[in-house]
Structures are given as structure tokens and as C-alpha cells.
Amino acid sequence: MSLKKETSFMDEQTIELAKYRIEKAREELQAAKYLLEKDIIKSALSSSYYSIFHSARALLVFKKLDSKKHSGVISFFNKEYVKMGLIDEKAKDILTKAFQIRVESDYVDFYVASIEEAKEQIDNAEFFLNEILSFIKNHYNIGL
């Protein structure tokens, strides 16, 4: 499927909301890196996930979609961007895995988080954020 640049007028509120969510994604990524340096592994995993989550929500702004549930955001992201062939399947896999790890690390008693797992999730969060930024730039002609 070829990408066609969105030529319709993008209202300022949409762009500002996307910028805000991207900033939240960047902050969570920075927090994840800091937490990993301090060996606070589970929190690093959580921050990595939230970086990915806010990146996905930033993209959904352009389709006027959002959800109060994390599963809803994941579903909208997959339906509107991955299944349509606009975003690579790797992004779906990263988002899904990060969500599963975040849930386990937050809610499963005695969950053991490894440094390697945290590093991988931080790398994935960085990749995901860059993919979203690139897509927004290339498809909507907006630099965030």
C-alpha cells in the first residue's frame, strides 16, 4: 500500500495534542534510561512502556481516536495503522510485548525483571518513538 501524504488542513489543537503526547513519550524514555542507570529495573520497564504508549496515542490524534483503556489504544493503533499497512508489524509486536511486560512487572508478585529485558525495552521504546515521528513527518508533513 503506498503512502499518500495527508493534504487536508490539520487543526492547531490536533498538532498541539500530538506534540504534548510526543513530549510525554520522550520524558518517559528519558526516565527509563535514568532508572536503568540506577538499577531500578521494574520502573524502567514501566517507563519504557509508557513511552511507547504515549507515542502510539500521539499518532492516534491524527485519526481523532483515543481510549481510556490501554487495550483500546493498542487496538486502535493496530486497526488503523498496522492492519492498513501504514506501520510495520514490528511496531505492533513492540507495543504488545511492552504492555504485557508492564502488566507483569506491575502486578505479578515476585516478578523478576532483568537488566537485559529493561535494555531491550528501552531500545524498543526508542525505535518505536522514532518510527512514529518519522511516520508523522512523512505522512502528515509535521515535524514534532
C-alpha positions in Angstrom: 0.0 0.0 0.0 1.5 3.3 -1.0 1.5 6.2 1.4 -0.3 9.3 0.4 0.5 12.4 2.2 -2.4 13.9 4.1 -3.1 17.2 2.5 -6.2 18.2 4.5 -5.9 21.0 6.9 -4.6 19.9 10.3 -6.0 22.0 13.1 -3.7 23.5 15.6 -5.3 21.7 18.5 -4.6 18.3 16.9 -0.9 19.2 16.3 -0.5 20.6 19.9 -2.0 17.4 21.4 0.3 15.3 19.3 3.3 17.4 20.4 2.2 17.1 24.0 2.0 13.3 23.8 5.3 13.0 22.0 6.9 15.1 24.8 5.4 12.7 27.3 6.9 9.8 25.3 10.3 11.5 25.3 10.2 12.2 29.0 9.2 8.6 29.8 12.1 7.3 27.6 14.5 9.6 29.4 13.1 8.4 32.8 13.5 4.8 31.7 17.2 5.3 30.9 17.8 7.1 34.2 16.0 4.4 36.2 18.0 1.7 34.4 21.3 3.5 35.3 20.1 3.5 38.9 19.2 -0.3 38.7 15.5 0.4 39.3 14.6 -2.2 36.7 10.8 -2.6 37.1 10.2 1.1 37.0 12.5 1.3 33.9 10.3 -1.3 32.2 7.2 0.7 33.1 8.6 4.0 31.8 9.7 2.2 28.6 6.1 1.0 28.1 4.6 4.5 28.8 7.0 6.0 26.2 5.6 3.6 23.6 2.1 4.1 24.8 2.3 7.9 24.5 3.9 7.6 21.1 1.0 5.5 19.9 -1.5 7.9 21.4 0.3 10.8 19.6 -0.3 9.1 16.3 -3.9 8.3 17.1 -4.6 12.0 17.5 -4.4 12.4 13.7 -7.3 9.9 13.3 -9.2 11.6 16.2 -9.0 8.4 18.2 -8.2 7.7 21.8 -9.3 5.3 24.6 -9.3 5.4 28.3 -8.1 1.8 28.3 -4.6 0.8 27.3 -6.1 -2.2 25.4 -8.2 0.3 23.4 -5.2 2.3 22.4 -3.4 -0.8 21.3 -6.5 -2.0 19.3 -7.0 1.4 17.6 -3.2 1.5 16.7 -3.3 -2.0 15.2 -6.5 -1.5 13.3 -5.8 2.0 11.9 -2.1 1.8 11.2 -0.7 -1.8 11.3 -3.5 -3.7 9.6 -3.8 -0.9 7.0 -0.1 -1.5 6.1 0.9 2.0 7.2 3.1 1.0 10.1 5.3 -2.1 10.2 4.2 -5.2 12.2 7.3 -4.8 14.3 5.7 -1.8 15.9 2.6 -3.8 16.9 4.9 -6.5 18.4 6.8 -3.9 20.4 3.7 -2.3 21.7 2.0 -5.6 22.6 5.1 -7.0 24.3 5.8 -3.8 26.2 2.2 -3.8 27.5 2.5 -7.5 28.6 5.8 -6.9 30.4 4.5 -3.7 32.1 1.4 -5.5 33.4 3.5 -8.4 34.7 6.1 -6.2 36.3 3.5 -4.0 38.0 1.0 -6.7 39.1 2.6 -10.1 39.3 4.0 -10.9 42.7 7.7 -11.8 42.7 8.2 -10.8 39.1 11.9 -10.8 38.3 12.9 -8.2 35.9 16.3 -8.4 34.2 18.7 -5.7 33.2 18.8 -7.2 29.7 15.0 -7.1 29.4 15.0 -3.4 30.5 17.7 -2.6 28.0 15.7 -4.3 25.2 12.5 -2.5 26.2 14.3 0.9 26.2 15.8 0.1 22.8 12.3 -0.8 21.6 10.8 2.4 23.0 13.4 4.5 21.2 12.8 2.6 17.9 9.0 3.0 18.3 9.2 6.7 19.1 11.4 7.3 16.1 9.1 5.3 13.8 6.1 7.3 15.0 8.0 10.6 14.5 9.1 9.5 11.0 5.6 8.5 10.0 4.1 11.7 11.2 6.8 13.7 9.3 6.4 11.7 6.1 2.6 11.2 6.1 1.3 14.4 7.7 4.3 16.6 6.9 4.6 17.7 10.5 7.8 17.7 12.5 7.4 17.1 16.2 
